[in-house]
Every structure is written in structure tokens, then in C-alpha cells.
Amino acid sequence: MLVHRYRDIEGNLEIEFSDDVLTFMLAQCTLSGELETGGILAGYYDDALNRAVIIKSSPAPIDSKQTRTRFYRGVQGLKDWLNTLWKLDKAYYVGEWHFHPFASSKMSLIDSKQMNSISNNKPMNCPEPILLIIGGNPRKRYSVSISIFMKNKKPIELNEYLPEII
């Protein structure tokens, strides 16, 4: 299985996910065509809290709103989806993913504001949410950008450093 690994420039923070997780998101992007889409990321952190492992990504909930340049993630079905993952894998909400169709995977100001809002939202219980953005053409040439949002700090961008077959 191919594992994608992303790390911050200092090498203190790391995120990893299997190619299956990426393949699922790319399939959702392809189905979405020229409309933005997205969902949530579920996984866990290691004991030192410096490595997140994403084990699943959700499809867009059916109450989501999609346009060519905006994605408003709904909530319908996410609680049950997360409860099932918790029971099966002890996985929980770690962040968000979405697609910028045929555009850059760079986060927008709106993306940054939404993630900062999640980071500062106590009921969300996710002070360091992950944002994964896929940009470009999901069938041919795409890019992935990953950032971590820490409360009251600038987002930390991560770069892929060591895809590995395990």
C-alpha cells in the first residue's frame, strides 16, 4: 500500500494517509465535475501529538451546497459516519478536505477563515484542524495542499516528502 507523507519545514509535524484515501477523494472530485466538493477527514494522532494519520475521508454530505468557486459542507449523516469510525477504528474528526476544480490547490482567504473558526470552536473539539485541498484535474494533473491550523497562529503548510510503499 502506498502511503503519502507530508511534513512541515521544521520536521515537527507530519500527516500521512494511504493512497486509498486519496483515490477516494479524487473519485469524488471527478464525480463533481466543475463544481467544488469536499468532506471531512477522520483519523487519529500519535501519542506525541505530532503525527496525524488520516484513515478515511467522507463524501460531501447530501445537504452540502456546491458551486464552481464555493463549497458549503453540510452535516447530514456525518455524526453517524464518525460514530461508526470511532467504534471500528477509534478514529475521529481531524479536519476538512475539498476540491478546487481546474484551479490551484492553494487555500483561499475564505478557506483560511473557515479553518480558523473550527480551530477556535470549542464544541468542535479540534484545536488543530487539517485542511487538505485538491486542485486541478483529478483525472490527469492535480496537486494537493495540506495545512494545519493552530489556535491563534498562522496556518502551517506541509509538503509531501516521502511517499512510501508499505
Number of C-alpha atoms within 10 A of each C-alpha: 9 12 16 18 20 23 22 18 11 7 10 9 17 20 22 19 20 20 16 15 17 17 12 15 25 19 13 21 26 17 12 18 14 17 19 24 31 28 25 23 26 24 22 19 16 9 8 6 10 13 18 21 19 22 18 22 22 20 20 26 18 11 12 15 15 17 12 15 13 16 20 17 21 15 14 13 13 17 11 10 13 21 14 14 18 16 10 9 13 13 21 22 23 23 25 21 22 27 32 28 23 18 14 18 20 17 18 11 9 10 17 16 11 12 25 22 16 22 23 18 13 10 7 13 13 19 21 19 25 27 24 24 22 29 24 18 20 22 10 6 9 17 15 16 19 23 26 26 24 19 18 10 10 12 19 15 17 21 16 16 12 12 15 12 10 7
